[in-house]
Amino acid sequence: MKNLSLAVAPDIAAFLASWLQNDLLQGEAEATFNSYYGAFRRNFSDRMRSYYAEQIREIEALVIAAPNMRVLEVGCGLGTETLWLALKGARVTALDVRGDRIAGARARLAVLQDQLDRPLNVDFSMQSMLDLGEAEPFDAIWMEQAFHHLEPRHEVVAKTARLLKPGGHLVISEANALNPLIQAELLVRRGWPRVETMAGPGGKDILYGVERITTALALTRAFSNQGIDRQSLRYFRMFPSAGIFDALGGVERALAWRCLAPILTHFNWVGRKAAA
């Protein structure tokens, strides 16, 4: 029986909730999905749904305003944002260097297309963005909690600029390195920020940043040198995802409008490449 809630979800949070609440995957794809979304399985409260929907707000607005837009998603994971943007009319190329995640994303694409009885314009590819061809630049590039893993950083920034059309948009959602709570948590969990070598697509070694979170100012400086100027910046969220913080949602909202906003835990950075 078809689960039509996938096709009619009012926002991406409801879309993901449908996947969390229904057994739509099997085997390895199901195991990968459950592991990847373990935190949301423990708590996907109204507060967390709200932030999840807000996280994609800027790139979603761009796609809705320009149907058939070509979007590159770097670090797509299990593909929730990829699938949602495709539902909104985008043509999406989605990359990840983890084979299990790409396999899971493709399994989800097959389920969704079966629900819709039509194909979606999505290409999930296991490869590094540094290996992606540049013959057809993209209208928009989207990175959600991915930039801090991409290395070497200077090459990633330059490659991003080459992959983006003149006049195109870059949207990055990131954890904020100015937040002391995040820095303390990461120091305990992974030690000092570092770059490691890991096996990538085709067995090729690639560099991987271990939670090398950054700041909005650092993004502005790096990308402005490549002709991508900041258009907007929005800070949000203060507390972890655990349910005990749900009652503090109103405090988080209030802080987003005050001088403490730059040390909130997350931010969305939007840049635009200069027109030709």
N, C-alpha and C positions, 0 to 999 in steps of 0.2 A: 504494500500500500504506500502511495506517495505521501510524503510529508510536505504539504504545500506551504507550511510556515516558512520554509527556506526562501521561497520565491516572493513572499509577501511581507517579509520582515520590515518593520518601519524604520529601523536603523541597524547599524552593524552590530550593536550590542545584542539586540534581539536575534539577529542572524546567528551570532556565535552561541547564544543561549540555546537555540534550536539544536545545534550540534552537540552541546553539552548535555541536553536533556533527553536526546534520542539516540538509540544505537544504530547509527547510520554507516559505520565502518566495521570492518572485520580484520582479524589477523594482525599482521605487523602494522598496518595503517592505524588500527584501533589502539594498539599499544603505544605507538609513537604519539598519537593525538593525546591520549590520557596523560602521558608523561610531560609532553610539551605544555599542556594547559592544566597542570596539576594545581597551581595556585588558584586558578579560576574554578576548578572543581571544588576546592575547599571553600572559596568565598567569591561569588559573583553577585554581590549585593547591588542594590540600587545605586549606591555610591560608586562602586567599581564599574558598573555598567555605564554610568554617566561619563566617567573619565575615559573609558574605552571608546565610547562614541565620540567624545571630544577630540581624542588623540588624532583621529583621521579627518577632522573637520576641514582643514585647509585644502588637502589634496582632493577630498570628496567634492568640495565646492568648485574646484577647478574642472574636475571631470564633468560635473553636472552642467557647467556653463559652456562646455565645448564637447558635445557628443562626438564619439569616434576618436577621441584624443589617444595618441600613442604614449603609454606610460611604461617606464622601467621601474620595477621594484627590486631593490638590492637587499638581500637578506630576507627573503620572503617567508622563511620558516614553513609552517603548515598551510600558508596561503589564504588565511581568512581575509586580509585586506585585498589581496589580489582578486579573489572571487567577488568580493563586494564591489570593487571598482569596475570589474567587468559587468556585473549586473547593472551598474549605472551607465554602461555604454562605452567604457574605455576598451581599447585594445592593449592588453597588458603582457609584457615580457617580464617574467619573474625569475630571479636568480637566487640560488643558495648553494653553498659548498658541501652541504650535508646530504648524502644520498637518501637516508631514511626520511628526511623531511620532504625532499622533492617527491619521493614515492608516495608519501602520505598526502601531499598536496594534490598530486595527480589522481589519487583515489577519491579525494573529496570533489575534484572537478567532475569526475565521472558520475558521482552521486548527484551532484547539483544539475548537471546537464540532463540526467534522467528525470529529475523532478520537473525541469522546465520543458522537456521535450524539444529542446533546441540546443545547438552548440553555443559556447561562449568563446570569445576571441582571447584566449589565454595560452601562453606558452611557458610552461615550467621547465627550467633548464638548470642542470647541475653544472655550474661553472663560476669562476671568479669574474667579477666585473672587469678586471684588468685584462682578461682574455676576450672580451666581447668586441665584435666588429663595430666600426665607427661609420660605416657607409650610410646608414640611415639614422641620424640623431633623433632623439625623442622629444616630444612636446613637454613632458614632465618626468622628473625622477623623484621617487619616493623611497625614503629610508626610515624604518621604524625600529628604534633601538638596535641599529646595525652599524652606524658610522663608527662607533667606538671599538668595533672589532676589526675594521678594515685597515690593512697595512700593505705596503708602506704608506703612511698617511699622505705624504706630499704627492706620491704617484696617484693615489686614489682621488685626491682633489683635482689634479690636472686631468685625469681620465674622465671624471664626472663632467667637467666643463666641456670636454670634447664630445661626450655623448649627448649633450643637451643642445637643442636647436637654439639659434638666436631668438630671443624673446621668450624662450621656454622657462619653466619654473622648476626649482629644486625645493623639495619639502623634506625637512629632517625633523624627526621626533626623537628626543634624546633625554637621558638622565642628566641632571645638572651637577657639574663638578663643584659648584659653589656651595652646594648643600652639605653641611657638616655631618648630618646623620648618615647620608649615603656614603660619604667618604669613610666614616668610622666603620660602617658595616662591611664595605669592600676591603678595608685594611685587614679586618679579622678574617674575612672569607678567602681572599686571594693574595694577601700581602701587598707589596708595592706593585703599582702598575707595570706591566711588562709585555713584551712581544715574544711569542713562542712560534715554533715551526710545527705545523700539523699536516697530515696527509690530506690533500685536496682532490679535486676531480681528476680521474685518470691516474691516481697514485702520485701525482705531482705535488711536491712539497710547496706549501704556501705559508705566508706569515699571518699570524692571528693575534690581534690585540686582546689581552685578557682584561676586560672591563676598563679600558683606558678612556674613561668618560671625560668629556670636555665641557667647554662653556660656550654660550652663544657668542660672546665676543671673539673667541678663538675661531669659530666658524666664519664669522663676518670677515675677519682679517684674512683667513686662508682663501676663501672663495672670492673675495673682492680682487685679489691678485690675479684671479683667472677670469675676470670679467663678469662675475655673478655677484650682484649687489643685494644686500638685505632689503626685503620688502616689508616684512612684518616679523614680530617676535611676541610669543605669548607664553607666559609661565603658568603652571598649574600644579596642584597637588602638593601636600606637605607630609602626609603620613603613609606608612606601609599599607599593604592590601589586606592585612588581617582584619577579621570582623570586629575586633574590639575597637577599631578606629572609626567604624562607620558613623558613630554618634557625633564625630567631630567634623563631619562633612561641611557644615555651615561655617566653621572656623576657617577651613581651607579656602572656601569661596571668598570670605572676607579678606583674607591675606592677599589673595590674587590681585586686589585692587589697591593695595597699600605698598609702602616702601619696602616691605619684606619680600615682595614678589620675586626679585632676582635670586633669592636663595630657596625658592620652592624646589621640589624634587625633580620636576620635569619641565621641559619647554619644547615648543614647536617653532622652528626657524624656517622662514620662507624666503628664498632668494629668486632673483630673475636675471637671466643672462641678457646682456645688452643686445638690442636688435641690430641686425646687420646694417 
